[in-house]
Each structure stands twice: as structure tokens, then as C-alpha cells.
């Protein structure tokens, strides 16, 4: 499954920023392997779920 996810991302497309929003460090790791991760961000290496991520974004990261 991992290879399927990686091959579906178009690495030739132009992006200003790519942010990893996953439930563990896997999302950040995949972006790093693809060369799309230029620096670490708050959600890169923490265990979370969609509700936690949504809450912190809506809270403007005040609880971070």
C-alpha cells in the first residue's frame, strides 16, 4: 500500500508548501522520501487524529 500512495503523488507539480497532516510520523516520512519536505512543522512527528488536528487549527495553535 505504501508504494501505491507514493506513486499517486505528482512530484513534478509545483507546490509552494506541503504540510503533513497525518495521525503519526508516516505522512512526514513519505513527504521526506519524495523530497517534498523542506522543514519540520508541528504535526510532523506527533501521534494525533483528525479531530485533534482540526481543533488545533481552529484554535490557531494556541494549545500547541
N, C-alpha and C positions, 0 to 999 in steps of 0.2 A: 504494500500500500504506500509506503514512503516514497518509492520511486515514482509511482503514479502522481502523487501530489507535486513532486519536484518537477516532473516533465510538463505539467499543465501550466506552470508559471512561465510567462513570456519574459525572459530576461533581456530580450532585445528592445523591449518597450521602454520609453523614457519615464522615469518617476522622479519627483522632487524628493520625496521621503517615503520610506517604507517602515511601518511601525508594527511590531509583533504584538498581537493581542491573543495569546493562547492561554491554555489552562496550566501549562508547565513550560519548561525551558525549550521544548521541542520546536516551537514556532520560531524562536530566535535562532536556534541551531540551524534550521533549514534555510532561513534567510542568510545566515553567515556562509553556509556552504554554497549558496548561489551567488555570493558576492554582493548581495543587496543590503547587508547590514554594515553601516559605516560607524556606528557608535551604539552604546548601550542606552536603553531607556528604562523607565520604572517597571514596566511589565515583562521585561526580558527573562528574568531568572527567578520569578516567584510562582508559587502554586496559587491559582485563582480559578474563578469560574466567571461566566458571562455576567452574572448578577453583580459580583464584586467589581468587575471592570466597569460596568455601566454606572454603578453607584459612584465610584471614584471620579469618573469623567464628569458626571452630573454635578458632583461636589467640588469641581475644579481642583481636584487633587489635594484638598485641604486635609484629608485624613492620612495622606501618604507620609 
